[in-house]
Amino acid sequence: MASSDPNKRLRPGPWPPGPESSAMPPSSWAKKTGFRPKFSGETNASDSGQIGITTQHNPTRRKESDPKLDLEVGRVKPPRQEKVNGELVDKPVRKRSDGGGGVVKSTNGQAVGTTETTMGTTTTTAAAAAGGRRGSRSEEANVDVLPQTVDDDGFMSRHSHMKYELRDTPGLVPIGLYGFQHYLSMLGSLILIPLVIVPAMGGDYEDTSNVVSTVLFVSGVTTLLHTSFGSRLPLIQGPSFVYLAPALAIIHSPEFLGLNGNNFKHIMKELQGAIIISSAFQAILGYSGLMSVLVRLINPVVVAPTVAAVGLSFYSYGFPQIGTCLEIGAVQILLVIIFSLYLRKISVLGHRVFLIYAVPLGLAITWAVAFLLTAVGVYNYKGCDVNVPVSNIISDHCRKSISRMKHCRVDASHALRSAPWFRFPYPLQWGTPVFTWKMALVMCVVSIISSVDSVGSYHASSLLVASRPPTPGVLSRGIGLEGLCSLLAGLWGTGTGSATLTENVHTIAVTKMGSRRAIELGAGVLIVLSLIGKVGGFIASIPDVIVAGLLCFMWTMLTALGLSNLRYSEAGSSRNIIIVGLSLFLSLSVPAYFQQYGISPNSNLPVPSFFQPYVVASHGPIHTNFGGLNYVLNTLLSLHMVIAFLVAVILDNTVPGSRQERGVYVWSDPETAKREPAVAKDYGLPFRVGKLFRWVKWVGL
């Protein structure tokens, strides 16, 4: 691992090294075996671009079997040589430079060295070795490059590894196929949240079907808006898991526990009001330029634990639900694991179908197994009817069996049968939203977490689709438009806000499809499907246990994608390890204190056990004379992602560390972006809309 102390870094010296400067003998198992990891502190020249060594011209070629070669540093490419007067001399290395020097850049876009060409020889020195020299600081602040390496799944790749780049439009058929493939691989992220929150609100299968259709419609519309007037990156907008925990906390507020009648519409209107206010706050945050200021505090060390905490926060829901029908839920998880890991490299017609379609394939096979088991009568219990309320069941035999019938049978729901063929989702379809300041305040804080999540997605996706990272103005514009998209979600009533789906970054890397047109075409198809009521009914009829199995995988992916942001920093730095570890541990431990406070072991809460962490507002440890303040603080401090964000952002911005060690996100310089036609075309607004907003410099290129 490269040291962050400038006094301890390697400095230029004579080459070849003398006896005093010979390589240190191997000490760790990695050095002895030759193991060279890609993303860890074991290597000083890793894929994240953290170069902490000094490479200089070597007049004598070092053999690969040289026992003094440092395996942690890796092998240094020998210089090219040519014969001059019968002797081998080093061939000059040509560098593109305006003044005889240049900048050596890392894959995260940070300057890590300078090059000086003199008399046919090239010397590369670590920028950090320059100490406090003015030149190295200025060079470090004005660079950004594309990632140079690719792993076995193509997660970090350049344009040569992408089948279609950002502005490619090869034709309707290939774009249509790739767009359909992209959305099919994102199926779980789009449909699973309504299948969780609608039953929690007391809605029936018809309500679930209508909300699913609404989610598909809003997702299609907001994706078109974002690719046209937002960041313009190929990112799908939809119901983010960031909003799931606060939505469940609001659903299980004390004032809703004693409701009579249609609880679903009443709670949905409360959610709509909170989402509308928080979306207006997020839009102001983006379009006012405040996001450009806030983004200075948001780095990979902050994004990684914050996003990871979103996935880890739902552990109490996943497997407890699978346990209600273990033979189906376990098969669901096992199939997805086999497809996404063991069969991920198998290609069919040039496509890694098992890796790309792991979720839909697992869903289809498990559903077929559940259908066969239902058809042969495995879940038939004599004299028991799944449609009879539990309170009216007299037989103890039926009381024990009704849970398996509800969770395992595929025909327990009549959603597909009762859904209409055509239904148009419209604004305020559940009624006039209800605005409550305490619920709105909770959602406003969550919208900041959503913006943090999007910052990481913007940076990672821009590098994947072979473009420069967006400028701070484009980033602010994207966050502002996400606020407007959440406003539409609130008006239509999806139950959650709209945000960039984090899983989208992995899908781009796997499908190698970065075309904006494919995403837009897929969004149009999504809008058409939302108008077919049977599609929503079909999705609403998925058994609960299969939903839980899919969610276990999706939350796992979300956690892993969050932690993958550490590849832009020095992941092996003790500073970063402690910050991320503290953030993750406290994000689980502090909310557990709030969630368990005041609950006796034998207490019977009026909600299922997997929803009990979200009723904290009624029994949390904070008790003041202001009931609304108690609600806000008890709710926010019980959310894992809020604690992770607060701990990470405070520590990362107060604990000393170099820009390279922290992995500070490097955004494109606005003036440079305007001079580069490719960048201007990537992020420029269409239809000459950008000319109307030239005066708003903080949301432009």
BELUR-V37338 format. One record per residue. PHI is phi in whole degrees, 0 to 359 (999 if undefined). OMEGA is omega in whole degrees, -180 to 180 (NA if undefined). NEAR is the number of other C-alpha atoms within 12 Angstrom. Layout:
# BELUR-V37338
phi=PHI omega=OMEGA near=NEAR
phi=PHI omega=OMEGA near=NEAR
This chain:
# BELUR-V37338
phi=999 omega=179 near=31
phi=289 omega=-180 near=35
phi=284 omega=178 near=29
phi=273 omega=180 near=31
phi=274 omega=-176 near=19
phi=296 omega=-179 near=22
phi=285 omega=-177 near=13
phi=259 omega=-178 near=16
phi=286 omega=-180 near=23
phi=290 omega=-179 near=29
phi=244 omega=-179 near=25
phi=302 omega=180 near=25
phi=206 omega=-179 near=21
phi=294 omega=178 near=18
phi=228 omega=3 near=20
phi=287 omega=-177 near=19
phi=292 omega=177 near=20
phi=277 omega=-179 near=10
phi=301 omega=-177 near=11
phi=286 omega=-175 near=10
phi=255 omega=180 near=16
phi=292 omega=-177 near=18
phi=296 omega=179 near=22
phi=293 omega=180 near=17
phi=294 omega=180 near=17
phi=301 omega=-179 near=20
phi=235 omega=-177 near=15
phi=269 omega=179 near=16
phi=297 omega=-179 near=14
phi=295 omega=180 near=20
phi=292 omega=-176 near=24
phi=292 omega=-177 near=17
phi=266 omega=-177 near=14
phi=86 omega=179 near=23
phi=294 omega=-180 near=19
phi=230 omega=180 near=25
phi=292 omega=-178 near=25
phi=272 omega=-174 near=27
phi=241 omega=177 near=30
phi=202 omega=179 near=31
phi=284 omega=180 near=34
phi=289 omega=-178 near=33
phi=240 omega=-180 near=34
phi=267 omega=177 near=40
phi=234 omega=-172 near=35
phi=264 omega=180 near=36
phi=293 omega=178 near=35
phi=279 omega=172 near=47
phi=82 omega=-178 near=42
phi=272 omega=-176 near=48
phi=266 omega=-176 near=43
phi=237 omega=-179 near=40
phi=238 omega=177 near=34
phi=249 omega=177 near=33
phi=256 omega=-180 near=35
phi=232 omega=-177 near=30
phi=292 omega=-179 near=35
phi=250 omega=-177 near=27
phi=290 omega=178 near=23
phi=246 omega=-175 near=18
phi=285 omega=179 near=21
phi=275 omega=-179 near=20
phi=287 omega=180 near=14
phi=292 omega=-180 near=16
phi=271 omega=-179 near=12
phi=300 omega=-178 near=14
phi=293 omega=-179 near=18
phi=273 omega=-178 near=23
phi=291 omega=-179 near=22
phi=279 omega=-176 near=31
phi=288 omega=177 near=31
phi=289 omega=180 near=36
phi=286 omega=-178 near=33
phi=98 omega=-177 near=27
phi=276 omega=179 near=24
phi=269 omega=-179 near=22
phi=295 omega=-178 near=15
phi=291 omega=180 near=19
phi=289 omega=175 near=24
phi=286 omega=-177 near=20
phi=233 omega=177 near=20
phi=216 omega=-178 near=15
phi=273 omega=175 near=11
phi=228 omega=-178 near=10
phi=56 omega=176 near=7
phi=81 omega=-180 near=7
phi=242 omega=178 near=12
phi=280 omega=175 near=15
phi=231 omega=-178 near=20
phi=289 omega=178 near=22
phi=277 omega=-180 near=21
phi=301 omega=177 near=20
phi=262 omega=-178 near=23
phi=278 omega=179 near=20
phi=240 omega=174 near=22
phi=282 omega=-177 near=14
phi=205 omega=179 near=15
phi=277 omega=-175 near=11
phi=226 omega=178 near=12
phi=80 omega=180 near=19
phi=216 omega=-179 near=23
phi=202 omega=-177 near=29
phi=237 omega=172 near=36
phi=272 omega=-171 near=37
phi=244 omega=177 near=36
phi=267 omega=-179 near=39
phi=290 omega=174 near=39
phi=269 omega=177 near=48
phi=86 omega=-180 near=40
phi=249 omega=180 near=42
phi=286 omega=179 near=38
phi=238 omega=179 near=45
phi=187 omega=176 near=41
phi=235 omega=180 near=35
phi=241 omega=178 near=34
phi=228 omega=-179 near=28
phi=253 omega=-178 near=25
phi=221 omega=172 near=17
phi=53 omega=175 near=13
phi=81 omega=177 near=17
phi=241 omega=-177 near=24
phi=239 omega=178 near=27
phi=239 omega=177 near=33
phi=248 omega=-180 near=35
phi=239 omega=179 near=34
phi=294 omega=-179 near=37
phi=296 omega=-180 near=41
phi=294 omega=-179 near=41
phi=291 omega=179 near=30
phi=285 omega=177 near=27
phi=64 omega=-178 near=22
phi=260 omega=-178 near=14
phi=297 omega=-174 near=14
phi=297 omega=-175 near=13
phi=295 omega=-177 near=21
phi=294 omega=179 near=29
phi=293 omega=-179 near=25
phi=291 omega=179 near=19
phi=291 omega=-176 near=26
phi=293 omega=-173 near=33
phi=269 omega=-172 near=25
phi=229 omega=-179 near=27
phi=225 omega=169 near=32
phi=197 omega=-177 near=36
phi=224 omega=180 near=32
phi=273 omega=177 near=35
phi=296 omega=-173 near=38
phi=258 omega=-172 near=28
phi=236 omega=-179 near=28
phi=217 omega=177 near=27
phi=270 omega=-172 near=20
phi=290 omega=177 near=15
phi=253 omega=177 near=24
phi=72 omega=-176 near=31
phi=292 omega=175 near=32
phi=252 omega=-174 near=40
phi=214 omega=175 near=38
phi=255 omega=-176 near=31
phi=298 omega=-179 near=31
phi=292 omega=-180 near=21
phi=261 omega=179 near=29
phi=264 omega=178 near=28
phi=288 omega=177 near=31
phi=225 omega=-179 near=32
phi=269 omega=-168 near=36
phi=302 omega=-174 near=39
phi=255 omega=-179 near=31
phi=285 omega=174 near=25
phi=223 omega=-174 near=24
phi=288 omega=-179 near=20
phi=154 omega=-175 near=16
phi=294 omega=-176 near=17
phi=294 omega=180 near=15
phi=297 omega=178 near=21
phi=296 omega=179 near=29
phi=297 omega=-180 near=26
phi=295 omega=-179 near=24
phi=290 omega=177 near=35
phi=295 omega=177 near=38
phi=297 omega=178 near=29
phi=299 omega=-178 near=32
phi=295 omega=-178 near=43
phi=289 omega=178 near=44
phi=295 omega=178 near=31
phi=290 omega=179 near=38
phi=263 omega=-173 near=43
phi=303 omega=-177 near=38
phi=299 omega=-179 near=43
phi=293 omega=-175 near=44
phi=278 omega=-168 near=45
phi=250 omega=-169 near=47
phi=283 omega=-177 near=45
phi=297 omega=176 near=41
phi=300 omega=180 near=48
phi=289 omega=178 near=45
phi=263 omega=-170 near=41
phi=279 omega=-177 near=39
phi=294 omega=175 near=37
phi=300 omega=178 near=31
phi=294 omega=178 near=36
phi=276 omega=-179 near=38
phi=91 omega=179 near=28
phi=283 omega=178 near=30
phi=268 omega=-177 near=29
phi=292 omega=177 near=37
phi=293 omega=176 near=32
phi=298 omega=179 near=39
phi=299 omega=179 near=44
phi=299 omega=-179 near=44
phi=293 omega=180 near=46
phi=292 omega=178 near=52
phi=300 omega=178 near=53
phi=298 omega=179 near=44
phi=296 omega=179 near=47
phi=299 omega=179 near=52
phi=297 omega=-179 near=50
phi=294 omega=-178 near=45
phi=295 omega=179 near=48
phi=298 omega=178 near=51
phi=296 omega=-179 near=38
phi=294 omega=-177 near=37
phi=291 omega=176 near=42
phi=295 omega=176 near=49
phi=298 omega=179 near=36
phi=295 omega=-176 near=37
phi=289 omega=180 near=43
phi=288 omega=-179 near=41
phi=261 omega=-172 near=31
phi=233 omega=178 near=35
phi=261 omega=178 near=46
phi=288 omega=-179 near=47
phi=69 omega=174 near=48
phi=273 omega=-177 near=54
phi=282 omega=-176 near=54
phi=245 omega=-179 near=53
phi=274 omega=176 near=55
phi=262 omega=-179 near=54
phi=190 omega=180 near=50
phi=289 omega=-175 near=50
phi=280 omega=176 near=48
phi=294 omega=177 near=50
phi=300 omega=-177 near=46
phi=272 omega=-174 near=48
phi=291 omega=-178 near=43
phi=299 omega=178 near=46
phi=296 omega=177 near=51
phi=296 omega=178 near=44
phi=294 omega=178 near=43
phi=296 omega=178 near=41
phi=291 omega=-180 near=49
phi=301 omega=-177 near=44
phi=259 omega=174 near=39
phi=295 omega=-176 near=37
phi=302 omega=-176 near=25
phi=290 omega=-180 near=19
phi=264 omega=-173 near=30
phi=289 omega=-177 near=24
phi=255 omega=-177 near=13
phi=288 omega=174 near=18
phi=242 omega=-180 near=13
phi=92 omega=-177 near=14
phi=276 omega=180 near=18
phi=296 omega=-174 near=26
phi=301 omega=-177 near=33
phi=293 omega=-179 near=34
phi=294 omega=-179 near=31
phi=291 omega=179 near=44
phi=299 omega=179 near=44
phi=293 omega=175 near=35
phi=294 omega=178 near=39
phi=297 omega=180 near=53
phi=301 omega=180 near=42
phi=299 omega=180 near=44
phi=295 omega=-179 near=43
phi=291 omega=-179 near=52
phi=297 omega=180 near=43
phi=293 omega=-180 near=38
phi=293 omega=178 near=45
phi=291 omega=175 near=43
phi=296 omega=177 near=35
phi=298 omega=-180 near=34
phi=293 omega=178 near=42
phi=297 omega=177 near=35
phi=296 omega=179 near=27
phi=303 omega=-179 near=34
phi=280 omega=-172 near=41
phi=285 omega=177 near=32
phi=278 omega=-178 near=26
phi=89 omega=179 near=27
phi=295 omega=179 near=27
phi=295 omega=178 near=34
phi=295 omega=177 near=32
phi=281 omega=-179 near=17
phi=295 omega=-176 near=24
phi=294 omega=177 near=36
phi=292 omega=178 near=24
phi=268 omega=-173 near=28
phi=254 omega=-180 near=38
phi=231 omega=180 near=41
phi=306 omega=-180 near=49
phi=291 omega=175 near=53
phi=271 omega=-177 near=51
phi=295 omega=-173 near=57
phi=303 omega=-179 near=49
phi=291 omega=-179 near=52
phi=295 omega=-180 near=56
phi=290 omega=179 near=52
phi=298 omega=-180 near=46
phi=295 omega=177 near=48
phi=297 omega=179 near=44
phi=289 omega=-177 near=42
phi=289 omega=-173 near=38
phi=287 omega=-175 near=44
phi=252 omega=-179 near=38
phi=298 omega=-177 near=28
phi=286 omega=-179 near=27
phi=265 omega=-168 near=33
phi=300 omega=-172 near=34
phi=288 omega=174 near=29
phi=304 omega=176 near=23
phi=287 omega=179 near=35
phi=297 omega=-179 near=32
phi=297 omega=178 near=25
phi=290 omega=176 near=29
phi=209 omega=-168 near=31
phi=297 omega=-176 near=25
phi=293 omega=177 near=23
phi=265 omega=-179 near=40
phi=297 omega=180 near=38
phi=294 omega=177 near=29
phi=296 omega=179 near=29
phi=301 omega=-179 near=40
phi=296 omega=-178 near=36
phi=298 omega=-180 near=28
phi=296 omega=-179 near=33
phi=296 omega=178 near=37
phi=295 omega=-180 near=28
phi=297 omega=-178 near=23
phi=294 omega=-172 near=29
phi=280 omega=-177 near=30
phi=244 omega=-174 near=20
phi=284 omega=-178 near=16
phi=250 omega=-171 near=20
phi=293 omega=-176 near=25
phi=265 omega=178 near=21
phi=283 omega=-178 near=19
phi=250 omega=174 near=16
phi=236 omega=-177 near=14
phi=57 omega=177 near=7
phi=82 omega=-179 near=13
phi=240 omega=175 near=21
phi=278 omega=-170 near=28
phi=296 omega=-177 near=27
phi=289 omega=178 near=29
phi=287 omega=-177 near=34
phi=290 omega=-174 near=42
phi=252 omega=-178 near=36
phi=303 omega=-178 near=38
phi=291 omega=-180 near=41
phi=295 omega=178 near=35
phi=294 omega=177 near=29
phi=299 omega=178 near=37
phi=297 omega=-177 near=39
phi=296 omega=-177 near=22
phi=292 omega=-180 near=25
phi=295 omega=178 near=35
phi=297 omega=178 near=34
phi=296 omega=178 near=22
phi=297 omega=179 near=25
phi=297 omega=179 near=35
phi=295 omega=179 near=25
phi=295 omega=179 near=19
phi=296 omega=178 near=21
phi=291 omega=-177 near=25
phi=294 omega=-178 near=16
phi=276 omega=173 near=12
phi=88 omega=180 near=17
phi=297 omega=-176 near=20
phi=255 omega=174 near=29
phi=267 omega=178 near=23
phi=236 omega=-172 near=22
phi=302 omega=177 near=15
phi=80 omega=-178 near=16
phi=248 omega=180 near=26
phi=236 omega=-177 near=27
phi=293 omega=-178 near=30
phi=274 omega=178 near=19
phi=277 omega=179 near=19
phi=303 omega=-178 near=15
phi=300 omega=-178 near=21
phi=294 omega=-178 near=12
phi=265 omega=-178 near=15
phi=278 omega=-178 near=19
phi=263 omega=-175 near=16
phi=289 omega=176 near=18
phi=295 omega=179 near=14
phi=299 omega=-180 near=17
phi=288 omega=179 near=27
phi=299 omega=180 near=23
phi=284 omega=-173 near=18
phi=267 omega=-174 near=27
phi=296 omega=180 near=33
phi=294 omega=178 near=29
phi=295 omega=179 near=33
phi=296 omega=-179 near=35
phi=290 omega=-173 near=35
phi=270 omega=-173 near=33
phi=257 omega=-177 near=42
phi=287 omega=179 near=40
phi=274 omega=-180 near=36
phi=255 omega=178 near=32
phi=291 omega=180 near=30
phi=258 omega=176 near=29
phi=255 omega=-175 near=28
phi=297 omega=-178 near=30
phi=295 omega=-178 near=28
phi=290 omega=-174 near=22
phi=271 omega=-177 near=24
phi=288 omega=177 near=30
phi=286 omega=178 near=23
phi=285 omega=-180 near=21
phi=228 omega=176 near=19
phi=209 omega=-179 near=26
phi=258 omega=176 near=25
phi=293 omega=-177 near=33
phi=225 omega=-179 near=24
phi=296 omega=177 near=22
phi=57 omega=-178 near=24
phi=289 omega=178 near=24
phi=261 omega=-179 near=32
phi=121 omega=-179 near=22
phi=285 omega=-180 near=22
phi=301 omega=178 near=29
phi=251 omega=-175 near=27
phi=255 omega=177 near=24
phi=235 omega=-171 near=25
phi=295 omega=-177 near=23
phi=291 omega=177 near=34
phi=288 omega=178 near=41
phi=294 omega=180 near=35
phi=295 omega=176 near=33
phi=299 omega=-179 near=42
phi=292 omega=178 near=48
phi=296 omega=177 near=35
phi=296 omega=180 near=36
phi=294 omega=179 near=46
phi=295 omega=175 near=48
phi=293 omega=177 near=42
phi=298 omega=177 near=47
phi=298 omega=178 near=45
phi=294 omega=176 near=50
phi=299 omega=177 near=48
phi=300 omega=-178 near=48
phi=292 omega=179 near=49
phi=303 omega=178 near=51
phi=296 omega=180 near=48
phi=292 omega=179 near=45
phi=300 omega=-177 near=46
phi=295 omega=-177 near=46
phi=294 omega=-178 near=50
phi=291 omega=180 near=48
phi=296 omega=178 near=48
phi=288 omega=-179 near=44
phi=292 omega=-177 near=48
phi=269 omega=172 near=45
phi=65 omega=174 near=39
phi=236 omega=171 near=40
phi=286 omega=176 near=42
phi=301 omega=-180 near=44
phi=295 omega=176 near=47
phi=284 omega=176 near=40
phi=303 omega=178 near=38
phi=293 omega=178 near=39
phi=295 omega=178 near=47
phi=298 omega=178 near=48
phi=298 omega=179 near=42
phi=297 omega=179 near=49
phi=295 omega=179 near=51
phi=294 omega=178 near=52
phi=299 omega=180 near=44
phi=290 omega=175 near=42
phi=299 omega=175 near=54
phi=297 omega=178 near=44
phi=294 omega=177 near=40
phi=295 omega=176 near=46
phi=295 omega=176 near=52
phi=298 omega=176 near=38
phi=296 omega=178 near=44
phi=298 omega=178 near=48
phi=291 omega=180 near=44
phi=292 omega=-179 near=39
phi=282 omega=178 near=42
phi=86 omega=175 near=49
phi=269 omega=-180 near=54
phi=93 omega=178 near=58
phi=219 omega=175 near=55
phi=282 omega=179 near=56
phi=258 omega=-179 near=56
phi=205 omega=174 near=53
phi=292 omega=-180 near=49
phi=282 omega=-177 near=45
phi=301 omega=-179 near=50
phi=298 omega=180 near=46
phi=301 omega=-179 near=48
phi=297 omega=178 near=45
phi=295 omega=-180 near=36
phi=296 omega=177 near=43
phi=299 omega=-178 near=48
phi=294 omega=-177 near=40
phi=284 omega=-178 near=40
phi=282 omega=-177 near=43
phi=56 omega=-180 near=40
phi=242 omega=-179 near=48
phi=248 omega=-177 near=47
phi=285 omega=176 near=42
phi=294 omega=-178 near=40
phi=295 omega=179 near=37
phi=295 omega=178 near=43
phi=296 omega=-179 near=49
phi=293 omega=178 near=40
phi=294 omega=177 near=34
phi=297 omega=178 near=41
phi=296 omega=177 near=39
phi=297 omega=177 near=28
phi=296 omega=179 near=28
phi=298 omega=179 near=40
phi=296 omega=179 near=30
phi=297 omega=-180 near=26
phi=296 omega=-179 near=31
phi=293 omega=180 near=38
phi=279 omega=178 near=32
phi=269 omega=-175 near=29
phi=299 omega=-179 near=35
phi=296 omega=178 near=27
phi=295 omega=177 near=36
phi=297 omega=178 near=44
phi=294 omega=178 near=37
phi=297 omega=180 near=34
phi=291 omega=-179 near=45
phi=293 omega=-178 near=42
phi=274 omega=178 near=40
phi=296 omega=179 near=43
phi=301 omega=-176 near=43
phi=301 omega=-177 near=45
phi=293 omega=177 near=43
phi=289 omega=175 near=51
phi=301 omega=-180 near=43
phi=296 omega=178 near=40
phi=297 omega=178 near=43
phi=294 omega=-180 near=49
phi=296 omega=178 near=40
phi=302 omega=180 near=37
phi=287 omega=-178 near=40
phi=294 omega=179 near=44
phi=290 omega=174 near=37
phi=296 omega=178 near=29
phi=299 omega=-179 near=35
phi=296 omega=178 near=39
phi=297 omega=-179 near=33
phi=294 omega=179 near=28
phi=293 omega=176 near=36
phi=297 omega=-180 near=42
phi=292 omega=-179 near=37
phi=294 omega=176 near=35
phi=296 omega=179 near=46
phi=293 omega=180 near=43
phi=294 omega=177 near=42
phi=276 omega=-180 near=44
phi=242 omega=173 near=50
phi=277 omega=-174 near=44
phi=295 omega=-180 near=40
phi=271 omega=180 near=33
phi=294 omega=179 near=32
phi=298 omega=177 near=24
phi=301 omega=-178 near=29
phi=292 omega=179 near=40
phi=299 omega=-178 near=29
phi=292 omega=-179 near=22
phi=296 omega=-179 near=39
phi=294 omega=179 near=42
phi=297 omega=177 near=27
phi=299 omega=-178 near=31
phi=298 omega=-178 near=37
phi=290 omega=-178 near=39
phi=295 omega=-179 near=27
phi=294 omega=178 near=31
phi=292 omega=176 near=37
phi=264 omega=-173 near=34
phi=280 omega=-179 near=24
phi=297 omega=176 near=31
phi=300 omega=178 near=36
phi=298 omega=177 near=29
phi=297 omega=-180 near=24
phi=293 omega=-176 near=34
phi=289 omega=-176 near=35
phi=263 omega=-176 near=26
phi=293 omega=175 near=24
phi=79 omega=179 near=21
phi=254 omega=177 near=21
phi=281 omega=-177 near=11
phi=301 omega=-176 near=10
phi=260 omega=-178 near=7
phi=287 omega=-180 near=12
phi=251 omega=177 near=11
phi=281 omega=-176 near=24
phi=280 omega=178 near=18
phi=224 omega=177 near=26
phi=301 omega=-175 near=18
phi=300 omega=-177 near=19
phi=284 omega=175 near=28
phi=257 omega=-177 near=35
phi=298 omega=177 near=33
phi=299 omega=-175 near=41
phi=259 omega=177 near=44
phi=257 omega=-173 near=41
phi=295 omega=-177 near=41
phi=299 omega=-177 near=43
phi=271 omega=-175 near=35
phi=219 omega=-177 near=29
phi=296 omega=-175 near=34
phi=284 omega=-177 near=25
phi=272 omega=-179 near=27
phi=227 omega=176 near=19
phi=240 omega=179 near=14
phi=280 omega=-180 near=9
phi=249 omega=-177 near=12
phi=297 omega=180 near=19
phi=295 omega=178 near=24
phi=294 omega=176 near=21
phi=301 omega=-179 near=25
phi=299 omega=-176 near=38
phi=296 omega=-176 near=35
phi=291 omega=179 near=31
phi=297 omega=-180 near=40
phi=288 omega=-177 near=47
phi=296 omega=-178 near=43
phi=283 omega=174 near=40
phi=263 omega=179 near=42
phi=267 omega=-174 near=50
phi=299 omega=-175 near=44
phi=291 omega=179 near=52
phi=293 omega=179 near=46
phi=296 omega=180 near=39
phi=299 omega=-179 near=45
phi=294 omega=-178 near=45
phi=298 omega=-179 near=35
phi=295 omega=-176 near=33
phi=292 omega=-176 near=42
phi=290 omega=178 near=35
phi=289 omega=-177 near=22
phi=292 omega=-176 near=28
phi=294 omega=-178 near=38
phi=262 omega=177 near=28
phi=241 omega=178 near=15
phi=281 omega=-179 near=20
phi=301 omega=178 near=18
phi=185 omega=-179 near=25
phi=289 omega=177 near=31
phi=300 omega=180 near=31
phi=293 omega=-179 near=47
phi=295 omega=180 near=43
phi=285 omega=-178 near=46
phi=68 omega=-176 near=41
phi=305 omega=178 near=40
phi=300 omega=179 near=45
phi=256 omega=179 near=43
phi=257 omega=-177 near=40
phi=294 omega=178 near=37
phi=286 omega=-176 near=26
phi=302 omega=-178 near=27
phi=294 omega=178 near=19
phi=294 omega=-179 near=21
phi=297 omega=-180 near=30
phi=292 omega=-178 near=22
phi=277 omega=-179 near=14
phi=261 omega=-177 near=19
phi=301 omega=-178 near=16
phi=297 omega=-180 near=18
phi=292 omega=179 near=30
phi=297 omega=178 near=29
phi=288 omega=-180 near=26
phi=294 omega=-171 near=37
phi=247 omega=-180 near=43
phi=292 omega=180 near=36
phi=286 omega=-178 near=30
phi=280 omega=174 near=20
phi=57 omega=180 near=11
phi=57 omega=178 near=13
phi=295 omega=-179 near=14
phi=301 omega=-180 near=24
phi=294 omega=-180 near=15
phi=287 omega=-175 near=14
phi=241 omega=179 near=19
phi=297 omega=-179 near=16
phi=287 omega=178 near=11
phi=266 omega=-172 near=19
phi=290 omega=-174 near=24
phi=278 omega=175 near=27
phi=235 omega=178 near=39
phi=243 omega=177 near=41
phi=295 omega=NA near=42
